[in-house]
Amino acid sequence: MDQAPLRALLSVGAVLASVMGVAACVTQEEDTTYTWLQTKVPVMQDRHTVHLSRPAFTAEAESELSAVCGIECQSLLSRPDVAELEKLLSYETVYENGTRTLTAVSLQSPGPAWDEPMLNVSARPRHRRELYGPDSRFTIADSQYSTNYPFSTTVKVSSGCSGILLSPKHVLTAAHCIHDGRDYVKGAKKLRVGFLKLRSRRQAGGKGARERGGRRRGEKRGQRREEAQRAKKRSRRSVPPQRPSFQWTRVKRTQIPTGWFKDVSQEVALDYDYALLELKRPQKQRFMDLGIVPSVKKLPAGRIHFSGFDDDRPGQLVYRFCSVSDESNDLLYQYCDAVPGSSGSGVYIRLKEPGKKKWKRKIIAVFSGHKWVDVNGVQQDYNVAVRITPEKYAQICHWIHGDSNVCRST
């Protein structure tokens, strides 16, 4: 799509005002609606760990998954009990040297009704997805924004997906970017994560830049100063704006819930399309926290946001926002424009912190991508995101800290 008409219609200021989540006209009665709720989460503990054979790393990465059980299909299934949840939330760990382990877990209740569904989902007819009109994605080309929060939390995964920085050393992404349900993808053997960063002045200028201002034999001081000023003016006119580039770091460890594996879960595999990557080197930049919301559609505007590195815009950070069309306890259906490459992006919203006037962004889902799902016996296509539930929150927290007791509530 030609971007010129879009730029003519939407100023950069208007787009960034939406990105930064400017809150307007929030009445006192609506204040609680805009607040992050404190949610109790179960405590996860490791039962035992066994060593497995090394993965083959032969799977091909898939940009789309077909014939998965979606919201309507899952509404006909019984909700898993605690024992089944423990089986689905057990996890595999793959290390950078190729070794692999399987860890069984146990869940402990933080209080009554923690495993009750957040939503009452019932099967109902859906309209077939319509073709999108004008491309509603925005390329964040200005390095002033692309290398600063919240856009700086978005990363590129070397297997061809996106992800989001969850701690100084952890990135959340989609499981299908690492594993196809049966084996790890080829690119997962030497996985890397790329961060968009500006090159330092020393890297950009180098030694040659300092030599240009050096003194030449027989040259007068005043003449040299005038020539330096003229050269500086020419340089300002001719040198293009500095563009950020990827700085890559290796992945030390990858963790995936066994609920994603096809031999463990058939119907609900899509619910567990997420993975955590531990980096070899911690990052100094700001990260984004996890959050839980009972219902996205009931929030004001019901709008979600996410950024990623879409394949059709190489090397560019692409941002989008849209409203949620439907939701279940584990999935979000939405119509955000997206193409392969954006899978694994962190889906976030912005609400007020309890008892404070400060607004905060939190990740509430992982963008899984374009999926074909069963709707009343007919295959239809939607864009799907996997929600962060209390159980998944406990698991991801356990992966990061080694002890989910440190985050028993959001």
Long-range contacts (C-beta under 8 A, 24 or more apart in sequence): 1-134, 1-135, 3-139, 5-134, 6-134, 6-135, 10-138, 12-142, 15-138, 16-145, 18-321, 19-138, 19-145, 19-150, 19-305, 19-319, 19-321, 21-305, 21-350, 21-359, 21-361, 23-350, 23-359, 30-300, 31-352, 33-298, 33-299, 33-300, 34-299, 34-300, 34-351, 34-352, 35-351, 35-352, 35-353, 35-354, 36-291, 36-293, 36-351, 36-352, 36-353, 36-354, 36-360, 36-362, 36-410, 37-292, 37-293, 37-294, 37-354, 37-410, 38-354, 38-409, 38-410, 39-292, 39-390, 39-393, 39-409, 39-410, 40-110, 40-111, 40-114, 40-390, 40-408, 40-409, 41-110, 41-114, 41-292, 41-390, 41-391, 41-393, 41-394, 41-397, 41-404, 41-407, 41-408, 41-409, 41-410, 42-107, 42-108, 42-109, 42-110, 42-114, 42-115, 42-390, 42-391, 42-394, 42-404, 43-107, 43-108, 43-110, 43-394, 43-404, 43-405, 43-408, 44-89, 44-105, 44-106, 44-107, 44-108, 44-394, 44-395, 44-397, 44-398, 44-404, 45-105, 45-106, 45-108, 45-398, 45-404, 46-103, 46-104, 46-105, 46-398, 47-103, 47-104, 47-105, 47-106, 48-103, 48-104, 49-101, 49-102, 49-103, 49-104, 50-101, 50-102, 51-99, 51-100, 51-101, 52-92, 52-100, 52-101, 52-102, 53-100, 54-98, 54-99, 54-100, 55-94, 55-98, 55-100, 55-183, 55-184, 55-188, 55-189, 56-183, 56-184, 57-183, 57-184, 57-185, 57-186, 57-188, 57-189, 58-183, 58-186, 59-179, 59-180, 59-182, 59-183, 59-184, 59-185, 59-186, 60-180, 60-185, 60-186, 61-159, 61-160, 61-176, 61-177, 61-180, 61-185, 61-186, 61-187, 62-176, 62-180, 63-340, 63-343, 63-369, 63-370, 64-340, 64-369, 64-370, 64-371, 64-372, 65-176, 65-270, 65-368, 65-369, 65-371, 65-372, 66-371, 66-372, 66-379, 67-372, 67-374, 67-379, 68-269, 68-270, 68-371, 68-372, 68-373, 68-374, 69-266, 69-267, 69-268, 69-269, 69-270, 69-373, 69-374, 70-270, 70-331, 70-333, 70-371, 70-373, 70-374, 70-375, 70-382, 70-384, 71-121, 71-326, 71-327, 71-328, 71-331, 71-333, 71-373, 72-123, 72-124, 72-126, 72-373, 72-374, 72-375, 72-376, 73-267, 73-373, 73-374, 73-375, 74-121, 74-267, 74-268, 74-271, 74-328, 74-330, 74-331, 75-121, 75-122, 75-123, 75-328, 76-123, 77-267, 77-268, 79-115, 79-117, 80-268, 81-115, 82-107, 82-109, 82-115, 85-115, 85-391, 87-258, 87-259, 87-264, 88-257, 88-258, 88-259, 88-264, 88-265, 88-268, 88-272, 89-257, 89-258, 89-259, 89-391, 89-392, 89-395, 90-257, 90-258, 91-255, 91-256, 91-257, 91-258, 91-395, 91-399, 92-255, 92-256, 92-258, 92-261, 93-253, 93-254, 93-255, 94-184, 94-188, 94-253, 94-254, 95-252, 95-253, 96-190, 96-250, 96-251, 96-252, 96-253, 96-280, 98-189, 102-258, 105-395, 105-398, 107-391, 107-394, 110-408, 110-409, 114-390, 115-391, 117-329, 118-294, 118-295, 118-329, 118-389, 119-294, 119-295, 119-327, 119-328, 119-329, 121-328, 121-329, 123-376, 125-376, 126-326, 126-375, 126-376, 126-380, 128-380, 129-335, 129-380, 129-381, 129-382, 132-335, 132-337, 135-337, 136-320, 136-322, 136-336, 136-337, 137-310, 137-318, 137-319, 137-320, 137-337, 137-338, 138-318, 138-319, 138-320, 139-313, 139-316, 139-317, 139-318, 139-319, 140-307, 140-316, 140-317, 140-318, 140-319, 141-316, 143-198, 143-241, 143-242, 143-243, 143-244, 146-196, 146-244, 146-317, 147-196, 147-197, 147-198, 147-244, 149-285, 149-286, 150-288, 150-307, 150-348, 150-361, 151-307, 151-317, 151-319, 152-195, 152-196, 152-285, 152-286, 153-285, 153-286, 153-287, 153-288, 153-346, 154-196, 154-307, 154-308, 154-309, 154-317, 154-345, 154-346, 155-193, 155-194, 155-195, 156-193, 156-194, 156-196, 156-246, 156-309, 157-191, 157-192, 157-193, 157-194, 157-277, 157-344, 158-187, 158-190, 158-191, 158-192, 158-193, 158-194, 158-248, 159-185, 159-187, 159-188, 159-191, 160-187, 160-311, 160-340, 160-341, 161-341, 161-342, 161-343, 161-344, 162-307, 162-308, 162-309, 162-341, 162-342, 162-343, 162-344, 162-345, 162-367, 163-193, 163-277, 163-344, 163-345, 163-346, 164-288, 164-344, 164-345, 164-346, 164-348, 164-363, 165-195, 165-283, 165-285, 165-287, 165-288, 166-276, 166-287, 166-288, 166-289, 166-290, 166-346, 166-363, 166-396, 166-400, 167-287, 167-400, 168-282, 168-283, 168-284, 168-287, 169-278, 169-279, 169-281, 169-282, 169-283, 170-276, 170-277, 170-278, 170-279, 170-399, 170-400, 171-276, 171-277, 171-279, 172-274, 172-275, 172-276, 172-277, 172-344, 172-346, 172-363, 172-366, 172-396, 173-274, 173-275, 173-276, 173-277, 173-344, 173-366, 174-273, 174-274, 174-275, 174-343, 174-344, 174-366, 174-367, 174-368, 174-369, 174-386, 175-256, 175-257, 175-260, 175-272, 175-273, 175-274, 175-275, 176-260, 176-273, 176-343, 176-368, 176-369, 177-275, 177-343, 177-344, 178-254, 178-256, 178-275, 179-256, 179-260, 179-261, 179-275, 181-260, 181-261, 181-262, 181-269, 182-261, 182-262, 182-263, 188-254, 190-250, 191-250, 191-251, 191-254, 191-277, 192-248, 192-249, 192-250, 192-251, 193-248, 193-249, 193-251, 193-277, 193-279, 194-246, 194-247, 194-248, 195-246, 195-247, 195-248, 195-249, 195-283, 195-285, 196-244, 196-245, 196-246, 196-317, 197-244, 197-245, 197-246, 197-247, 198-242, 198-244, 199-242, 199-244, 199-245, 204-242, 246-315, 249-279, 249-280, 249-281, 249-283, 250-279, 250-280, 251-277, 251-278, 251-279, 251-280, 252-278, 252-279, 252-280, 253-277, 253-278, 254-278, 255-399, 257-392, 257-395, 268-330, 270-330, 270-331, 270-368, 270-371, 270-384, 270-386, 271-330, 271-331, 271-386, 272-386, 273-366, 273-368, 273-386, 274-366, 274-386, 274-392, 274-396, 276-396, 276-399, 276-400, 278-399, 288-346, 288-348, 288-361, 288-362, 288-363, 289-360, 289-362, 289-363, 290-362, 290-363, 290-364, 290-388, 290-393, 290-396, 290-397, 290-410, 291-348, 291-349, 291-351, 291-362, 291-363, 291-364, 291-388, 291-410, 292-364, 292-388, 292-389, 292-390, 292-393, 292-410, 293-349, 293-351, 293-364, 295-327, 296-324, 296-327, 296-332, 296-349, 296-364, 297-324, 297-326, 297-327, 299-349, 299-351, 303-349, 304-332, 304-334, 304-336, 304-347, 304-348, 304-349, 304-364, 304-365, 304-385, 305-347, 305-348, 305-349, 305-350, 305-361, 306-336, 306-342, 306-345, 306-346, 306-347, 306-348, 306-367, 307-345, 308-338, 308-341, 308-342, 308-343, 308-344, 308-345, 308-367, 309-341, 309-342, 310-338, 310-339, 310-340, 310-341, 310-342, 311-339, 311-340, 311-341, 312-339, 312-341, 318-342, 325-382, 327-387, 328-387, 329-387, 329-389, 330-386, 330-387, 330-389, 331-384, 331-385, 331-386, 331-387, 332-365, 332-384, 332-385, 332-386, 332-387, 333-382, 333-383, 333-384, 334-382, 334-383, 334-385, 335-382, 335-383, 336-367, 336-383, 338-367, 338-369, 338-370, 338-383, 340-369, 340-370, 342-367, 342-369, 343-367, 343-368, 343-369, 347-385, 363-388, 364-388
